[in-house]
Amino acid sequence: MIQLVFTIICKGVKSSPTRVGIMLFAVLGSIIAYTVLGIALSDMAVRAVSTWRLEWPFDMVVIGADVFSIQDQVQQIPGVKIAEKTSMLEILMPSGVISAMVPLENSAIYSLKHLEGRAPEHGGEISLPSSLARAKGVQIGDTISILPMQGNWPPEKFVVSGILDSKIGIPPIPILHADAIARVTAMPEATNALICLLDGKVDSARVEQAIKSLTASVTVRQTAQYDGVSSGLTLAGIMIASLRFVIVIVLGSSLISLFYMSQKEKAYECGVLRALGFTRLWLMLPPLFEGIAVLMLASILGTVLLLALVPVLTTAGNVSVRDLIRPIAAVNSLGLAVIAVSIFTQAFKPITRLLKDPWGKD
C-alpha cells in the first residue's frame, strides 16, 4: 500500500511538472512578498513617521535627581526604544524663562548639527537655536547673559560658540556644556534627565505610569507631537495589514485553483482505485504528501532568500526571527487549509461521479 502511495505521488509529479512548479512558485512568491513587503514597509513607515517629530527629536523627558539609576529599567519598558542621559534645566534670559539642555553622552536620538560654529567646549560657551539667535540678533562670538534662577546672583555671561541648524532631529533649545550647570543653578543634581524615544505604538500614558512606578521622585514631560507620530504609525500598520491580506487572498485563490486542477486530473484514477476497494484514507495520502512537500520546499527556499533580502531592503537592525517565522507560518497554514479542503472534497465524492469525470481518462 505504501508503495502504491509513492507510485501515485511520482506519477502526479511526472505527469504535470509545470503545475507543481507553478504551485511552488506561488507559495514561494507569497512568502517573499508577505515578509519582505511587510518588514520593508514597516521600516519605511517608522522612518517616514519620524519626520513628524518636527519640533522635538524625542517624545518624553524624565527629570529627577536619581533618574540615572533607573536608565536601564526605563530602557526595558515596552514601547521605549531609546533612553539617554542628559541634563535639562530652566534658564532665565532677559526675554524670559526657557529650557536648555546639556548633552552627557553621544546621542542616537538627536543631532547637534550647527549652521555656524560648534558645540560648547567649556562652561563659558553656549549654542543657540537659529530662531533664538535671530530674535536676539546675536552671532558667533557675541556674549549673552543668563540670570540664575535662585537668589540674587549676578548674571552669568556666555559666549555664543555656535548656531544650531533648524532641521528635524535637532533640539530647538540652547545647548550648554556640563561645566555650565553649576553657574546657573544651585542644585545641579535636579537637572538630571532621561530623554526617551518611543516606538509610536505604545500609549505614552502607560510609559509614564511605568516610569513613576520605578520611582515617584521624578517628573515626566511629554511632547505634544507624539500623538501625531502614534496616529501615523497606526495608519501605516493598517495599510500593511491590508496589503498582507490581499497577498493571502491571492495566494489562497491560486492554490485552490491549482489543487482543484490537480485533483480533477486524478479523479478517474481515484474512482477506479476506490472501486477496487482502496480506502479513502490511503487515497488522501498522495495529494497530502505532495502538498506538504511543496510547502516545505518553498519554506526552505523562502527562508534562504529572506535572510539575504531583508538586510538589504530594510535599515532596521531589530528584525527578529519571529518576523521571519510568522509570515512563513501564516502562508503554510493557509496552504495546508487549501490542501485539506481540496483533498476532502475529492475523497468524499461518490465513486460514480469520479468515474464519469473525463479529466483523468486517457
Secondary structure, DSSP 8 states (H G I E B T S, - for coil): -HHHHHHHHHHHHHH-HHHHHHHHHHHHHHHHIIIIIHHHHHHHHHHHHGGG--S-S-SEEEE-TTGGGGHHHHHTSTTEEEEEEEEEEEEEETTEEEEEEEE-S--SS----EEEE----STTEEEEEHHHHHHHT--TT-EEEEB-SSTT---EEEEEEEEE--STTS-SS-EE-GGGHHHH-S-GGGGEEEEEEE-SSS-HHHHHHHHHHH-SS-EEEE-TTHHHHHHHHHHHHHHHHHHHHHHHHHHHHHHHHHHHHHHHHTHHHHHHHHHTT--HHHHHHHHHHHHHHHHHHHHHHHHHHHHHHHHHH---S---HHHHHHHHHHHHHHHHHHHHHHHHHHHTS-HHHHHH-GGG--
